[in-house]
Amino acid sequence: MPSTNSGKIPLSSPDITEDEIVAVVEVLRGSRLSLGPMLEEFEQLFADYIGLPHAVAVNSGTSGLHLCIRALNIGVGDEVIVPSFTFIAAANAIRYEGATPVFVDIEPRTMNIDPAAIEDAITPKTRAILVVHTFGCPAGMAAILEIVHRHGLLLIEDSCEALGAEYGRRKIGSLGDAAVFGFYPNKQITTGEGGMVVTRDSSLASRMRALRNQGRYDTDDWFQHSELGYNYRLSEINCALGIEQLKRIDEILTMRETAARSYHQHLCRHPDLIVPLIEMPGRRISWFVYVLRLNTSYSAADRDALAQHLLSSGIGCGRYFAPIHLQPAYAAWRETSRLPITESHAARTLALPFFNRIRPQEIECVCETLLEFLKRHDRSRANSHAGKREEE
């Protein structure tokens, strides 16, 4: 097995350059640490990149999702259709405002929300669809937009994992009523903690700016609060980092695609593995993580044993994602959500180390360690079957 020098390969690792450190230090030497010029510049650069007129910076993707739900007046008595195979924040944001998440199943190949399942889940109470572009792979937006328009629904794009992804010639995040991006350290770009909401609706953007700042509109003074709001502000320090990171977005996306293709070359021919699609006609994937699946001959216990094998070998990994409807906090949804594809695939998924500057020898080490486990597992299974035949 090739040496990785450090002996450990993390699941993710932020990519911070000297220019970004300098930008943060310059803010610290100034007099504005919040609601200053860095915020305005970051929002404008981001809006231009997505191709929309408005961007609202917030302190997390979760906060951004919450602002979308609240600003669009989704609340008690409303239903929002959302996949269960995603990070829990998507459903939590719906519940924050008293609305009801309605979980639907996913497509087996892309692991994105299934448009046919959306259609089946619509009721008179449905107000919106919250589409997640899972792992940076664009969802089937043509079919989803047709459903949205036919039923008069709102569309929120959870693009937290998909910065730089494209559907047709449009950036992911530019297709719905609003979209949210996340900048946690494992994302394509990071601000440490942070997020961004984008929209073409000026009144919606104005309301979200007020909501993130304790309910203050631009016309209010500091101690006037026109509505119930929150402290979802993103500091000048975070924005300075985000500006410099966004300047490198094309380079970052290329590095991550190169890493994904390297994994694909090592693993795509193994019969026990289902590797992610490496490309899709008419869509550009923005690689957030590299998540593979064991085939249906493997159980959740087998996946967990593989994870433990990698971890004990100094290789980070993660079980992306545990279905939301099976979480303790969603016990009330467990019996009413019939999601066979979600449950089957989630039991066999595993995220491998993936970050901008992962080295080829590190990818090779991960793959050799993984394949070593599969070979041993196949040998053990063959011996078990042989033993049973002898008993017969």
C-alpha positions in Angstrom: 0.0 0.0 0.0 1.5 3.4 -0.9 2.5 5.7 1.9 0.5 8.9 2.6 3.3 10.5 4.7 1.0 11.5 7.5 -0.5 8.1 7.9 -4.0 9.6 8.0 -6.4 10.7 5.3 -9.2 12.9 6.5 -12.7 12.8 5.1 -12.5 16.5 4.2 -10.0 19.3 4.6 -10.4 23.0 3.9 -8.3 24.7 1.3 -7.1 28.1 2.6 -4.5 30.1 0.7 -2.2 32.9 1.8 -4.3 35.5 -0.1 -7.3 34.4 1.9 -5.4 34.7 5.2 -4.3 38.2 4.2 -7.8 39.2 3.4 -9.1 38.1 6.8 -6.3 39.9 8.6 -7.0 43.1 6.7 -10.6 43.0 8.0 -9.4 42.4 11.6 -7.1 45.5 11.3 -10.1 47.6 10.2 -13.0 49.2 12.0 -15.9 47.2 10.5 -16.5 43.6 11.5 -20.2 43.3 10.6 -22.6 44.7 8.0 -19.8 46.4 6.1 -18.2 46.5 2.6 -17.1 42.9 2.6 -20.7 41.7 3.0 -21.9 43.9 0.1 -19.0 42.8 -2.2 -19.5 39.1 -1.4 -23.2 39.3 -2.1 -22.7 41.1 -5.4 -20.0 38.7 -6.6 -22.1 35.7 -5.6 -25.2 37.0 -7.3 -23.2 37.7 -10.5 -21.8 34.2 -10.4 -25.2 32.5 -10.1 -26.8 34.9 -12.6 -29.4 36.4 -10.4 -29.9 40.0 -9.2 -30.0 39.4 -5.4 -27.9 37.4 -2.9 -28.3 37.5 0.9 -25.4 36.3 3.0 -26.3 34.4 6.2 -24.4 32.6 8.9 -25.3 29.1 7.7 -27.1 27.2 5.0 -29.6 26.1 7.6 -30.4 29.8 8.4 -30.8 30.4 4.7 -33.3 27.6 4.4 -35.3 28.9 7.3 -35.4 32.4 5.8 -36.7 31.0 2.6 -39.6 29.2 4.4 -40.4 32.2 6.5 -40.1 34.9 3.8 -42.3 32.9 1.4 -45.0 32.8 4.2 -45.0 29.0 4.4 -46.4 28.0 7.8 -48.9 26.1 9.9 -51.2 23.9 7.7 -48.8 23.9 4.7 -47.0 20.9 3.3 -43.6 21.0 1.7 -42.4 18.1 -0.4 -38.7 17.2 0.3 -36.5 14.1 0.1 -35.6 12.2 3.2 -32.2 11.3 1.7 -30.5 14.6 2.6 -29.1 16.5 5.5 -31.7 17.0 8.3 -31.6 20.8 8.0 -33.8 20.8 4.9 -36.7 19.3 6.9 -35.9 21.1 10.1 -36.3 24.5 8.4 -39.8 23.5 7.3 -40.8 22.5 10.9 -39.3 25.7 12.3 -42.3 27.6 10.8 -44.9 24.9 11.8 -45.3 23.5 8.3 -45.2 19.8 7.6 -42.4 18.1 5.6 -43.7 15.4 3.3 -40.9 13.0 2.4 -40.7 11.4 -1.0 -38.4 8.8 -2.5 -35.4 9.3 -4.7 -34.2 8.1 -8.1 -31.9 5.1 -7.6 -29.1 6.3 -10.0 -28.8 10.0 -9.1 -30.1 9.7 -5.6 -32.0 12.9 -6.2 -35.7 13.5 -5.5 -37.9 11.5 -7.9 -40.3 13.8 -10.0 -42.8 11.0 -10.2 -42.8 10.7 -6.4 -43.4 14.4 -6.1 -46.5 14.2 -8.3 -47.9 11.4 -6.2 -47.4 13.4 -3.0 -49.2 16.6 -3.9 -52.3 17.4 -1.9 -54.5 20.5 -1.5 -52.1 21.5 1.4 -48.9 21.4 -0.7 -47.3 24.9 -0.9 -43.8 24.2 -2.1 -41.2 21.7 -3.3 -37.8 21.8 -1.7 -35.4 20.2 -4.2 -32.0 19.1 -3.0 -29.2 18.7 -5.6 -27.7 15.8 -3.8 -23.9 15.7 -3.5 -23.7 18.4 -6.2 -25.6 16.4 -8.9 -28.3 18.5 -10.5 -31.8 17.2 -10.0 -34.2 16.6 -12.9 -35.3 20.2 -13.0 -37.3 20.2 -16.3 -39.8 17.7 -14.9 -39.9 19.4 -11.5 -40.5 22.8 -13.0 -43.3 21.5 -15.1 -45.0 20.1 -11.9 -44.4 23.4 -10.1 -46.0 25.5 -12.8 -48.9 23.1 -13.4 -49.8 23.1 -9.7 -48.9 26.7 -8.8 -46.3 25.7 -6.2 -43.3 27.5 -4.9 -39.8 26.0 -5.6 -36.9 26.2 -3.2 -33.5 24.9 -4.3 -31.3 23.5 -1.6 -28.1 24.0 -3.5 -25.9 23.8 -0.4 -23.9 21.0 -1.9 -24.0 22.2 -5.5 -22.1 25.5 -6.0 -21.0 25.6 -9.6 -23.3 22.9 -10.9 -25.3 23.6 -14.0 -28.6 22.5 -15.6 -28.6 23.2 -19.3 -26.8 26.5 -19.5 -28.1 27.8 -16.2 -26.4 27.7 -12.8 -28.0 25.5 -10.2 -29.7 27.9 -7.8 -31.1 30.1 -10.5 -34.2 28.0 -11.4 -36.5 28.4 -8.4 -38.1 31.1 -6.4 -35.1 31.1 -4.1 -32.1 28.9 -3.5 -29.6 28.3 -0.7 -25.9 27.6 -0.7 -23.7 26.5 2.2 -20.1 27.4 3.1 -19.3 24.9 5.8 -15.6 23.8 5.7 -16.3 20.6 3.7 -18.1 22.5 0.9 -16.7 23.7 -2.5 -15.9 27.1 -1.0 -15.9 27.9 2.7 -16.3 30.9 4.9 -15.8 28.8 8.1 -19.5 28.9 8.7 -21.9 30.6 6.4 -24.4 30.5 3.6 -26.1 32.5 0.9 -29.7 32.8 -0.4 -30.2 33.9 -4.0 -33.4 35.1 -5.7 -34.6 37.2 -8.6 -37.4 38.7 -6.4 -36.4 42.1 -4.9 -39.1 42.2 -2.3 -38.2 38.7 -1.1 -34.5 39.6 -0.9 -35.4 42.8 1.1 -37.5 40.8 3.5 -34.7 38.2 4.0 -32.2 40.9 4.7 -34.5 42.3 7.4 -35.2 38.9 8.9 -31.4 38.1 9.2 -30.9 41.3 11.0 -33.4 41.1 13.9 -36.3 42.2 11.7 -34.9 45.6 10.7 -35.6 47.0 7.2 -33.3 49.5 5.5 -35.7 52.2 6.5 -35.7 51.3 10.2 -33.2 52.7 12.7 -31.1 50.3 14.8 -33.7 50.0 17.6 -36.7 49.7 15.3 -37.8 46.2 14.4 -40.6 45.9 11.9 -41.2 42.2 12.4 -39.9 39.2 14.3 -36.3 38.5 13.1 -33.2 36.6 13.9 -29.4 37.2 14.2 -28.4 35.3 11.0 -25.8 37.8 10.0 -22.5 36.8 8.4 -19.5 38.7 9.7 -17.0 40.8 7.6 -14.3 38.2 8.5 -16.4 35.4 6.9 -17.2 37.5 3.9 -13.6 38.4 3.2 -12.7 34.7 3.2 -15.7 34.0 0.9 -14.7 36.6 -1.6 -11.2 35.2 -2.0 -12.5 31.6 -2.2 -15.1 32.5 -4.8 -12.4 34.1 -7.0 -10.9 30.5 -7.2 -14.1 28.7 -7.9 -13.2 27.5 -11.4 -9.9 26.1 -10.2 -11.6 24.5 -7.2 -14.2 22.8 -9.3 -11.6 21.5 -11.6 -9.5 20.0 -8.8 -12.6 18.3 -7.3 -13.6 16.9 -10.7 -10.1 15.5 -11.2 -10.3 13.8 -7.8 -13.7 12.3 -8.7 -12.4 11.0 -12.0 -9.4 9.4 -10.3 -11.7 7.5 -7.9 -13.9 6.5 -10.8 -10.9 5.0 -12.7 -9.9 3.0 -9.6 -13.3 1.7 -8.7 -15.8 1.7 -11.6 -15.1 -1.8 -12.7 -15.6 -3.6 -9.4 -18.8 -5.6 -9.5 -19.6 -5.0 -5.8 -19.6 -1.2 -6.1 -22.0 1.3 -7.5 -20.0 4.4 -8.2 -21.6 7.8 -8.8 -22.3 9.1 -12.3 -19.1 10.9 -13.5 -21.0 13.0 -16.0 -24.6 13.7 -17.1 -25.8 15.0 -20.5 -27.0 18.6 -20.3 -25.8 18.9 -16.7 -22.6 19.8 -14.9 -21.9 18.0 -11.6 -20.2 20.0 -8.9 -18.4 17.5 -6.7 -19.2 18.0 -3.0 -18.4 14.5 -1.9 -17.6 11.1 -3.5 -20.2 8.7 -2.3 -20.3 5.1 -3.5 -22.7 2.3 -2.7 -22.2 -1.4 -2.1 -24.3 -3.6 -4.3 -27.5 -5.3 -3.0 -25.7 -8.4 -1.8 -24.3 -6.2 1.0 -26.1 -5.2 4.2 -25.9 -2.1 6.3 -23.8 -4.1 8.7 -21.4 -4.9 5.9 -21.2 -1.2 5.1 -20.5 -0.4 8.7 -17.8 -3.0 8.8 -16.2 -1.4 5.7 -16.3 2.0 7.4 -14.7 0.6 10.5 -12.0 -1.0 8.4 -11.2 2.3 6.7 -11.2 4.2 10.0 -8.9 1.7 11.6 -6.6 2.2 8.7 -6.4 5.9 9.3 -8.9 6.7 6.5 -11.8 9.1 7.1 -15.2 8.1 5.8 -18.9 8.9 6.4 -22.3 7.4 6.1 -24.0 9.9 3.8 -27.0 10.2 4.5 -29.1 8.7 7.3 -32.7 9.1 6.1 -34.4 11.9 7.9 -37.7 10.0 8.4 -35.8 7.3 10.4 -34.2 9.8 12.8 -35.4 9.9 16.4 -36.5 13.6 16.0 -38.8 12.4 13.2 -40.4 9.4 14.9 -43.9 10.7 13.9 -42.9 10.3 10.2 -41.5 6.8 10.5 -44.6 4.8 9.9 -46.2 7.1 7.3 -43.2 7.5 5.0 -42.8 4.6 2.6 -39.5 5.1 0.9 -38.0 1.8 -0.1 -35.4 3.2 -2.5 -34.2 5.7 0.1 -33.9 3.1 2.8 -32.3 0.5 0.7 -29.6 2.8 -0.8 -28.9 4.8 2.4 -28.0 1.5 4.1 -25.2 0.9 1.6 -23.7 4.4 1.0 -20.2 5.5 2.1 -18.4 8.8 1.5 -14.7 8.5 0.8 -12.1 11.2 1.6 -12.7 14.1 -0.8 -11.2 17.6 -0.8 -9.6 20.1 -3.1 -6.0 19.0 -2.6 -6.3 15.3 -2.0 -3.2 13.7 -3.6 -3.3 10.9 -6.2 -1.4 8.6 -3.8 -4.0 9.3 -1.1 -6.8 8.3 -3.5 -4.8 5.2 -4.4 -4.4 4.3 -0.8 -8.1 4.7 -0.1 -9.0 2.5 -3.0 -6.5 -0.2 -2.2 -7.7 -0.4 1.4 -11.4 -0.5 0.3 -10.8 -3.2 -2.4 -8.7 -5.2 0.1 -11.8 -5.3 2.4 -14.1 -6.3 -0.5 -11.7 -9.1 -1.5 -11.6 -10.4 2.0 -15.4 -10.2 2.4 -15.9 -12.1 -0.9 -13.5 -14.8 0.3 -15.3 -15.1 3.6 -18.7 -15.3 1.9 -17.4 -18.0 -0.5 -16.1 -20.0 2.4 -19.4 -19.7 4.3 -21.3 -20.9 1.2 -18.9 -23.8 0.8 -19.4 -24.8 4.4 -23.2 -24.8 4.0 -22.9 -27.1 1.0 -20.8 -29.6 2.9 -23.4 -29.7 5.7 -26.1 -30.4 3.1 
